[in-house]
Amino acid sequence: MSRRTPQQDSYWNHNVHYHRLVLDAVPDGCGRALDIGCGDGLLVRKLAGRAREVTGVDRSADMIRVAREHGGRSPNIAFLRADLMTPDGGAVRGATGIRDAATSPPAGPGTGSGTGHDTGIDIDPESGTDLGIGTGYDFISAVAVLHHLDFAAALDRMTGLLAPGGRLVLIGLANNRTPLDWLISAAGVPAARILARRHGGKTDPPGMPVQDPGMAWNQVRRVARERLPGCRFRRHLLWRYSVVWVKPQGGPVDSATENRINRRTRNRIACRITGTEQ
């Protein structure tokens, strides 16, 4: 599959800064990709140039509405209002949802073309059934999402959504607890100011939920390595960490395969993003 150049960012912030890391980790020939907590859909629209089909999922009706306005009509993009942590990954139900397909059927999943009373349920117009998140994805990303969720449970849920051999890429936040944590965080201040000035300032999309992280850096690293054996954990300069993990094809991953996966992924992204590893 040819890789198209990502679109110019319409705004910049610390999460958008690490979109390049996510994009560089997309495997060649990626079929189905899922972005969890997609917000306004900026990363989904970039992933559409790297994967055959991309689904953006968010539990905020307002965010999904904005995402569909900006990119919901692209042929290989779909946006779904859903909660990752529901048992079946089904569509969110509530009084402030996206549309009621029974009164205003959409042109297709994720198009957002319905105009009826909102019910919070996304309906497949052909089968009439609720759309769930599904499984078997070749690539899953989640940027600044996990500190809103039970971290270990969310990791387990994401691994279940991946196809064997699929790749998971996480960008997240954590709390400073040690003197070293504070020292590394302080080093990011001048870099953040320079980058913000270069990009015309730091901007967050309206309506994005904000929550302080509850876990410390060493806790995140420990749980990630427990739940995702062989994952690559890195702490980055702009107060973010990244986790890259490939789901085994079957059975445990031997050390030679694990090292090869880590080395290949590391080589692809190391020159793109400046980070400090802990």
SERO-4910 file (N, C-alpha, C, O; in steps of 0.05 Angstrom, whole numbers):
BEGIN
 pado doro    nc1    nc2    nc3   cac1   cac2   cac3    cc1    cc2    cc3    oc1    oc2    oc3
  Met    A     17    -24      0      0      0      0     18     25      0     36     27     16
  Ser    A     12     44    -17     27     68    -18     20     85      6     -3     85     16
  Arg    A     40    100     16     36    117     39     33    146     30     52    158     20
  Arg    A     10    158     35      6    186     27     17    204     49     17    196     73
  Thr    A     26    227     42     36    246     61     14    256     79     -7    264     68
  Pro    A     17    255    106     -5    264    123    -12    294    118      5    309    110
  Gln    A    -37    300    123    -46    327    118    -32    346    138    -23    338    159
  Gln    A    -32    372    131    -21    392    149    -39    394    174    -64    395    171
  Asp    A    -27    394    197    -42    397    222    -56    424    223    -44    444    217
  Ser    A    -82    423    231    -97    448    233    -91    462    260    -98    485    264
  Tyr    A    -79    447    278    -71    459    304    -48    441    315    -43    419    305
  Trp    A    -36    451    337    -14    436    349    -17    435    379    -24    455    391
  Asn    A    -11    412    391     -9    410    420     10    386    426     20    374    407
  His    A     13    379    451     32    358    458     23    331    448     40    314    444
  Asn    A     -3    327    445    -12    301    434     -7    300    404      2    280    394
  Val    A    -14    321    390    -10    322    361     20    319    354     27    308    334
  His    A     37    329    371     66    327    367     74    298    363     93    292    348
  Tyr    A     61    280    377     69    251    375     52    235    356     54    210    355
  His    A     36    248    340     22    234    319     41    221    299     36    199    289
  Arg    A     64    234    294     83    223    275     93    196    286     97    177    270
  Leu    A     98    194    311    107    168    323     86    147    317     93    124    310
  Val    A     61    153    321     39    134    316     39    125    287     38    102    281
  Leu    A     40    145    269     39    139    240     62    122    231     59    104    214
  Asp    A     86    127    242    109    112    234    108     83    243    123     66    233
  Ala    A     92     77    263     89     50    273     68     34    259     66     10    264
  Val    A     52     46    241     32     31    226     46     11    207     64     19    192
  Pro    A     39    -14    209     52    -34    192     46    -30    163     24    -21    156
  Asp    A     65    -37    146     60    -36    117     37    -54    109     34    -76    119
  Gly    A     20    -45     91     -2    -60     82    -24    -63    102    -39    -83    102
  Cys    A    -26    -45    121    -46    -46    142    -74    -47    131    -82    -30    114
  Gly    A    -90    -66    139   -118    -68    130   -137    -52    146   -148    -32    136
  Arg    A   -141    -60    172   -161    -46    189   -147    -33    212   -131    -46    226
  Ala    A   -153     -7    216   -141      7    239   -163     19    256   -185     26    246
  Leu    A   -157     22    282   -176     32    301   -162     53    318   -141     48    329
  Asp    A   -174     77    320   -164     98    338   -184    101    361   -207    110    356
  Ile    A   -176     95    385   -193     96    409   -190    124    422   -168    134    426
  Gly    A   -213    136    428   -213    163    439   -205    183    417   -188    199    421
  Cys    A   -218    181    394   -209    195    370   -214    225    371   -202    240    355
  Gly    A   -231    235    390   -235    263    392   -247    275    366   -267    264    356
  Asp    A   -234    296    356   -245    309    332   -236    294    306   -242    303    284
  Gly    A   -221    272    309   -215    255    285   -190    263    270   -185    252    248
  Leu    A   -173    281    281   -149    289    267   -131    266    261   -121    263    238
  Leu    A   -125    249    281   -107    226    277   -120    206    258   -106    193    242
  Val    A   -146    202    260   -160    183    242   -156    191    213   -151    175    196
  Arg    A   -159    217    208   -156    227    180   -127    222    170   -123    218    146
  Lys    A   -108    224    188    -80    218    180    -76    188    175    -63    179    156
  Leu    A    -88    171    193    -86    142    190    -98    132    164    -91    111    154
  Ala    A   -118    147    154   -131    139    129   -112    137    106   -118    124     86
  Gly    A    -89    150    108    -69    148     87    -50    125     91    -33    120     74
  Arg    A    -53    110    113    -35     88    119    -50     61    121    -37     40    121
  Ala    A    -76     62    122    -91     37    125   -115     36    106   -125     57     97
  Arg    A   -124     12     99   -146     10     80   -172     20     92   -188     34     79
  Glu    A   -177     14    118   -201     22    132   -193     32    159   -177     20    173
  Val    A   -205     55    168   -199     66    194   -225     73    208   -243     85    197
  Thr    A   -227     64    233   -250     70    250   -241     87    274   -222     80    287
  Gly    A   -254    109    278   -249    126    302   -272    122    322   -295    123    315
  Val    A   -264    117    347   -284    112    368   -281    132    390   -258    137    399
  Asp    A   -303    143    399   -302    161    422   -329    159    436   -350    155    423
  Arg    A   -329    162    463   -355    160    477   -369    187    480   -391    189    491
  Ser    A   -356    208    470   -368    235    470   -384    239    444   -373    238    422
  Ala    A   -409    245    447   -426    250    424   -417    275    410   -417    276    385
  Asp    A   -409    296    425   -400    321    412   -375    317    396   -373    327    374
  Met    A   -356    301    406   -331    296    391   -336    280    366   -325    287    345
  Ile    A   -353    260    367   -360    245    343   -374    262    323   -370    259    299
  Arg    A   -391    279    332   -405    297    313   -385    315    298   -387    318    274
  Val    A   -366    326    313   -345    343    300   -328    326    281   -322    335    259
  Ala    A   -321    302    290   -304    284    274   -318    278    247   -305    278    226
  Arg    A   -343    272    248   -358    266    224   -361    290    206   -360    287    181
  Glu    A   -363    313    217   -365    337    200   -339    342    185   -339    351    162
  His    A   -316    335    198   -290    340    185   -280    317    167   -266    322    148
  Gly    A   -289    292    172   -278    271    157   -296    247    153   -287    227    142
  Gly    A   -321    248    162   -338    225    161   -347    216    133   -357    194    130
  Arg    A   -342    233    113   -350    225     86   -327    213     70   -331    206     46
  Ser    A   -303    212     81   -281    198     68   -288    169     64   -299    157     82
  Pro    A   -281    157     41   -291    130     35   -280    108     54   -293     88     57
  Asn    A   -256    113     66   -245     92     83   -245     99    112   -229     88    128
  Ile    A   -262    118    120   -263    127    148   -291    123    159   -311    129    145
  Ala    A   -293    114    183   -319    112    197   -315    122    226   -294    116    238
  Phe    A   -334    136    237   -333    145    265   -357    133    280   -379    133    271
  Leu    A   -351    122    304   -371    108    320   -370    119    348   -349    119    361
  Arg    A   -393    127    358   -395    134    386   -399    108    402   -420     95    400
  Ala    A   -378    101    417   -379     75    432   -360     77    455   -342     94    456
  Asp    A   -364     60    474   -347     59    498   -330     34    497   -340     12    496
  Leu    A   -304     38    498   -285     16    497   -290     -5    518   -286    -29    514
  Met    A   -298      4    542   -299    -13    565   -326    -28    568   -329    -42    588
  Thr    A   -345    -24    550   -369    -41    552   -362    -69    545   -344    -74    529
  Pro    A   -377    -89    556   -369   -117    552   -367   -125    523   -349   -140    516
  Asp    A   -385   -115    505   -384   -123    477   -374   -101    459   -374   -105    434
  Gly    A   -365    -79    470   -355    -57    454   -377    -44    437   -372    -32    417
  Gly    A   -402    -47    446   -425    -37    430   -428     -7    431   -414      6    446
  Ala    A   -446      3    415   -450     31    413   -461     42    440   -476     28    453
  Val    A   -454     66    446   -463     79    471   -493     86    468   -502     94    447
  Arg    A   -508     82    489   -536     90    490   -539    113    509   -528    113    531
  Gly    A   -555    132    502   -559    155    519   -576    176    505   -582    174    481
  Ala    A   -584    196    520   -602    217    509   -588    238    492   -601    255    480
  Thr    A   -562    237    491   -547    258    476   -530    246    455   -508    255    450
  Gly    A   -540    226    441   -524    211    421   -524    224    394   -530    248    391
  Ile    A   -518    208    374   -513    219    347   -538    220    331   -545    241    320
  Arg    A   -553    198    329   -576    199    311   -595    176    318   -588    157    333
  Asp    A   -619    177    308   -638    156    310   -643    146    281   -658    158    266
  Ala    A   -631    123    274   -633    113    247   -661    106    239   -667    105    215
  Ala    A   -678     99    259   -705     91    252   -721    114    241   -739    110    224
  Thr    A   -715    139    250   -730    162    240   -715    177    218   -727    192    202
  Ser    A   -688    172    216   -673    185    195   -649    168    188   -627    173    198
  Pro    A   -653    148    171   -631    129    165   -607    143    153   -610    160    135
  Pro    A   -583    136    162   -559    148    150   -552    135    123   -563    114    116
  Ala    A   -535    148    108   -526    137     83   -508    113     86   -505     97     68
  Gly    A   -495    111    109   -477     89    115   -464     92    142   -465    114    153
  Pro    A   -452     71    153   -441     73    179   -420     95    181   -402     97    164
  Gly    A   -422    112    201   -402    132    206   -405    157    189   -388    175    191
  Thr    A   -426    160    173   -428    183    156   -441    207    171   -436    230    163
  Gly    A   -456    201    192   -468    223    207   -488    239    191   -492    263    197
  Ser    A   -502    227    172   -520    242    155   -549    242    165   -566    255    153
  Gly    A   -554    227    187   -581    227    198   -588    253    211   -571    267    221
  Thr    A   -614    260    211   -623    285    223   -645    282    242   -658    301    250
  Gly    A   -651    257    251   -673    252    269   -665    258    297   -644    269    303
  His    A   -683    250    316   -679    254    344   -655    237    354   -653    213    347
  Asp    A   -637    249    369   -613    234    379   -621    213    399   -636    218    418
  Thr    A   -610    189    396   -614    168    416   -588    158    427   -588    143    447
  Gly    A   -565    164    414   -540    154    423   -533    126    412   -514    114    421
  Ile    A   -548    116    393   -544     89    382   -537     92    353   -552    105    337
  Asp    A   -515     81    344   -508     79    316   -519     54    304   -514     32    315
  Ile    A   -533     56    282   -547     33    271   -536     27    243   -531     46    227
  Asp    A   -531      2    237   -524     -7    210   -550     -5    193   -569    -20    200
  Pro    A   -551     11    172   -575     15    157   -584    -10    142   -608    -13    135
  Glu    A   -566    -29    137   -573    -53    123   -585    -75    141   -605    -87    134
  Ser    A   -572    -79    164   -581   -100    182   -600    -90    203   -615   -106    215
  Gly    A   -599    -64    209   -615    -53    230   -605    -59    258   -619    -54    277
  Thr    A   -581    -69    260   -569    -76    286   -550    -54    295   -540    -39    280
  Asp    A   -545    -55    322   -526    -36    333   -498    -43    323   -490    -66    320
  Leu    A   -483    -22    318   -455    -25    309   -437    -26    334   -438     -8    351
  Gly    A   -421    -47    337   -401    -49    358   -373    -42    348   -370    -37    324
  Ile    A   -354    -42    366   -327    -36    358   -315    -58    340   -300    -53    322
  Gly    A   -323    -83    346   -312   -105    330   -285   -114    340   -275   -104    360
  Thr    A   -273   -133    326   -247   -144    333   -231   -148    308   -240   -143    285
  Gly    A   -206   -159    311   -190   -166    288   -176   -143    275   -172   -144    251
  Tyr    A   -169   -122    290   -155    -99    278   -126   -105    274   -113   -118    291
  Asp    A   -115    -95    252    -86    -97    247    -70    -76    262    -46    -79    267
  Phe    A    -83    -54    270    -69    -32    283    -89    -18    301   -112    -12    293
  Ile    A    -81    -12    326    -97      3    344    -80     25    357    -58     19    366
  Ser    A    -91     49    358    -77     71    371    -96     83    392   -120     82    390
  Ala    A    -84     95    413    -98    110    433    -80    132    443    -59    126    454
  Val    A    -88    157    440    -71    179    447    -85    195    469   -108    205    466
  Ala    A    -71    197    492    -81    212    515   -109    202    524   -127    218    530
  Val    A   -112    176    524   -138    164    531   -137    147    557   -155    148    573
  Leu    A   -115    133    561   -114    113    582   -116    124    610   -124    110    628
  His    A   -108    149    614   -111    160    642   -140    167    649   -146    174    671
  His    A   -158    164    629   -187    167    635   -199    140    642   -223    139    650
  Leu    A   -184    118    640   -195     91    643   -180     75    664   -159     84    673
  Asp    A   -190     52    671   -175     33    687   -153     23    668   -158      9    649
  Phe    A   -128     29    675   -106     24    656   -103     -5    649   -102    -12    625
  Ala    A   -101    -23    669    -97    -51    663   -120    -63    648   -116    -78    629
  Ala    A   -144    -56    656   -168    -67    642   -169    -57    614   -177    -72    596
  Ala    A   -162    -32    609   -162    -21    582   -142    -35    564   -147    -41    541
  Leu    A   -118    -41    575    -98    -55    560   -108    -83    552   -105    -92    529
  Asp    A   -121    -97    571   -132   -123    565   -153   -122    543   -154   -139    526
  Arg    A   -170   -101    545   -191    -98    525   -179    -93    497   -188   -105    477
  Met    A   -159    -77    495   -146    -70    470   -133    -95    458   -134    -99    433
  Thr    A   -119   -110    474   -106   -134    463   -127   -154    452   -121   -168    433
  Gly    A   -151   -154    463   -172   -171    453   -183   -162    426   -193   -178    411
  Leu    A   -180   -136    420   -190   -125    395   -170   -129    372   -177   -128    349
  Leu    A   -145   -134    379   -124   -137    359   -125   -164    346   -131   -184    359
  Ala    A   -119   -165    320   -115   -190    306    -87   -201    314    -70   -185    321
  Pro    A    -83   -227    313    -56   -238    317    -36   -225    298    -41   -223    274
  Gly    A    -14   -215    309      5   -201    293     -1   -171    290     15   -156    279
  Gly    A    -23   -162    301    -31   -134    301    -14   -117    320     -1   -128    338
  Arg    A    -13    -91    314      5    -73    330    -12    -53    346    -31    -42    335
  Leu    A     -4    -49    371    -17    -30    389      3     -8    395     26    -13    403
  Val    A     -6     17    392     11     40    398     -4     59    416    -27     68    410
  Leu    A      8     65    439     -5     82    459     12    106    465     37    104    467
  Ile    A     -1    129    467     12    154    476     -3    163    501    -28    167    500
  Gly    A     10    166    523     -4    172    548     10    192    566     33    200    561
  Leu    A     -3    198    588      7    216    608     10    201    635     -3    181    639
  Ala    A     28    211    652     31    200    679     39    222    698     45    244    690
  Asn    A     39    215    724     45    234    745     74    233    753     87    212    752
  Asn    A     85    256    761    112    258    772    111    250    802     94    260    817
  Arg    A    128    231    810    129    223    838    157    224    850    160    227    874
  Thr    A    177    222    833    205    221    842    220    246    833    212    260    815
  Pro    A    243    251    846    260    274    837    268    271    808    269    291    793
  Leu    A    274    247    799    280    243    771    257    250    753    261    261    731
  Asp    A    233    243    761    209    250    746    207    280    742    203    290    719
  Trp    A    211    295    763    209    324    761    232    336    745    228    355    730
  Leu    A    255    324    746    278    334    731    273    330    701    278    348    685
  Ile    A    263    306    693    257    301    665    235    320    655    236    330    633
  Ser    A    214    324    672    192    341    664    202    370    660    193    384    642
  Ala    A    220    379    678    230    406    675    246    410    649    245    432    638
  Ala    A    259    389    640    274    391    615    256    395    591    265    405    570
  Gly    A    230    388    594    212    391    572    201    420    568    190    426    547
  Val    A    204    437    589    192    463    588    204    480    565    188    491    549
  Pro    A    230    483    563    240    500    540    233    488    513    227    503    494
  Ala    A    234    461    511    228    449    485    199    454    478    193    460    455
  Ala    A    181    452    497    152    457    492    148    486    483    131    491    465
  Arg    A    161    505    495    158    533    488    168    538    460    155    553    445
  Ile    A    191    527    453    202    531    426    183    519    405    178    531    384
  Leu    A    174    494    410    157    481    391    130    495    388    119    498    366
  Ala    A    119    505    410     93    519    409     97    545    392     79    552    376
  Arg    A    119    559    396    123    583    381    126    577    351    116    592    334
  Arg    A    139    555    345    143    547    317    117    540    304    114    544    280
  His    A     97    529    319     72    520    308     49    540    312     26    534    308
  Gly    A     56    564    321     36    585    324     20    582    350     -2    593    352
  Gly    A     31    568    369     18    565    395      6    538    400      2    522    381
  Lys    A      0    532    425    -12    506    432    -42    510    434    -52    528    447
  Thr    A    -57    492    420    -86    494    419    -98    467    424    -89    446    413
  Asp    A   -120    466    440   -135    442    444   -163    446    432   -175    467    435
  Pro    A   -173    425    418   -200    428    406   -221    433    428   -219    421    449
  Pro    A   -241    450    422   -263    455    441   -277    429    449   -282    412    432
  Gly    A   -283    426    474   -299    403    483   -283    378    490   -295    359    499
  Met    A   -257    379    487   -241    356    494   -241    352    524   -235    371    539
  Pro    A   -247    328    534   -247    323    563   -218    325    574   -199    316    561
  Val    A   -216    336    598   -190    339    611   -190    325    638   -209    328    653
  Gln    A   -169    310    643   -167    296    669   -138    291    675   -122    284    658
  Asp    A   -130    296    700   -103    292    709    -97    262    711   -115    247    720
  Pro    A    -73    253    703    -67    224    706    -64    216    735    -55    232    752
  Gly    A    -72    192    741    -70    182    769    -46    165    774    -38    162    797
  Met    A    -34    153    753    -12    134    756     14    148    752     17    167    736
  Ala    A     35    139    767     62    149    763     75    136    739     66    115    730
  Trp    A     97    148    730    111    137    706    120    108    711    116     91    693
  Asn    A    131    102    734    141     75    739    118     55    741    121     32    734
  Gln    A     94     64    750     71     47    752     61     40    724     55     17    718
  Val    A     60     60    707     51     55    679     70     36    665     61     17    652
  Arg    A     96     40    669    115     23    656    113     -6    666    113    -25    650
  Arg    A    110     -9    692    108    -36    703     83    -51    693     85    -74    685
  Val    A     60    -38    694     35    -51    686     35    -57    656     26    -78    647
  Ala    A     46    -38    640     47    -42    611     64    -67    605     56    -83    588
  Arg    A     86    -70    618    103    -93    613     91   -119    623     97   -141    613
  Glu    A     75   -117    644     62   -141    654     40   -150    635     38   -174    628
  Arg    A     24   -131    625      2   -137    608     10   -142    578     -4   -156    564
  Leu    A     32   -129    570     40   -130    542     69   -140    542     87   -123    537
  Pro    A     74   -165    546    102   -175    547    117   -169    521    108   -174    499
  Gly    A    141   -158    525    157   -151    502    152   -123    491    164   -116    470
  Cys    A    134   -108    503    128    -81    492    152    -62    495    170    -67    511
  Arg    A    151    -42    479    172    -21    480    160      3    494    142     16    483
  Phe    A    170     10    517    161     33    533    182     55    531    206     50    536
  Arg    A    174     79    524    192    102    523    178    126    536    154    131    533
  Arg    A    194    141    551    185    167    562    196    189    545    219    190    539
  His    A    178    208    537    185    228    518    186    256    531    177    260    554
  Leu    A    198    274    517    205    300    528    180    317    535    180    331    555
  Leu    A    160    316    519    136    333    523    115    319    541     92    319    534
  Trp    A    124    308    563    107    297    583     88    275    573     64    274    581
  Arg    A     98    258    556     83    236    546    101    211    546    125    213    546
  Tyr    A     88    188    547    102    162    543     90    149    518     68    155    510
  Ser    A    105    131    507     94    114    485     99     85    492    119     78    504
  Val    A     80     69    483     82     40    486     76     28    458     55     34    446
  Val    A     93     11    448     89     -2    422     91    -32    428    110    -42    440
  Trp    A     71    -47    418     70    -76    424     58    -90    400     39    -80    388
  Val    A     68   -113    393     58   -130    372     46   -155    385     59   -169    400
  Lys    A     21   -161    378      8   -184    389     19   -210    377     21   -212    352
  Pro    A     26   -229    393     38   -254    382     18   -268    363     -6   -267    366
  Gln    A     29   -281    343     13   -296    324      0   -320    337    -21   -329    329
  Gly    A     13   -330    358      2   -354    372     23   -364    391     45   -370    383
  Gly    A     15   -367    417     34   -377    436     53   -355    445     51   -332    435
  Pro    A     71   -360    463     89   -340    474    109   -331    453    116   -347    435
  Val    A    119   -307    455    139   -296    437    167   -303    448    173   -297    471
  Asp    A    184   -316    431    210   -323    440    227   -298    440    220   -278    427
  Ser    A    250   -299    455    266   -275    459    277   -264    433    280   -240    429
  Ala    A    285   -281    414    296   -272    389    276   -257    372    282   -236    361
  Thr    A    251   -267    371    229   -253    357    223   -227    370    219   -206    357
  Glu    A    222   -227    397    216   -203    412    236   -181    407    229   -158    402
  Asn    A    262   -189    407    283   -169    402    282   -159    373    287   -135    369
  Arg    A    275   -176    354    273   -167    326    250   -148    323    253   -127    309
  Ile    A    228   -153    335    205   -135    333    212   -108    345    207    -87    333
  Asn    A    223   -108    369    231    -83    382    251    -67    366    249    -43    364
  Arg    A    271    -81    355    292    -67    340    281    -55    314    287    -32    308
  Arg    A    263    -70    300    252    -59    276    234    -35    281    236    -15    267
  Thr    A    217    -37    301    200    -14    308    216     10    318    210     33    310
  Arg    A    236      4    334    253     26    344    267     41    322    269     65    322
  Asn    A    278     26    303    292     39    281    274     56    264    283     76    253
  Arg    A    248     49    262    230     64    245    223     91    257    218    110    243
  Ile    A    222     92    284    211    116    296    232    132    311    227    155    319
  Ala    A    256    121    316    276    134    333    285    161    322    289    180    337
  Cys    A    286    163    296    296    188    283    274    209    280    280    231    273
  Arg    A    250    201    286    227    220    282    221    237    307    216    261    304
  Ile    A    223    225    330    214    238    354    237    239    375    249    218    380
  Thr    A    242    262    386    262    264    407    249    256    433    228    267    441
  Gly    A    261    237    447    250    228    472    272    219    491    294    214    483
  Thr    A    265    218    517    283    208    537    272    183    547    248    181    555
  Glu    A    288    162    548    279    136    557    286    132    586    308    138    595
  Gln    A    267    121    601    272    115    629    272     85    633    275     76    656
***
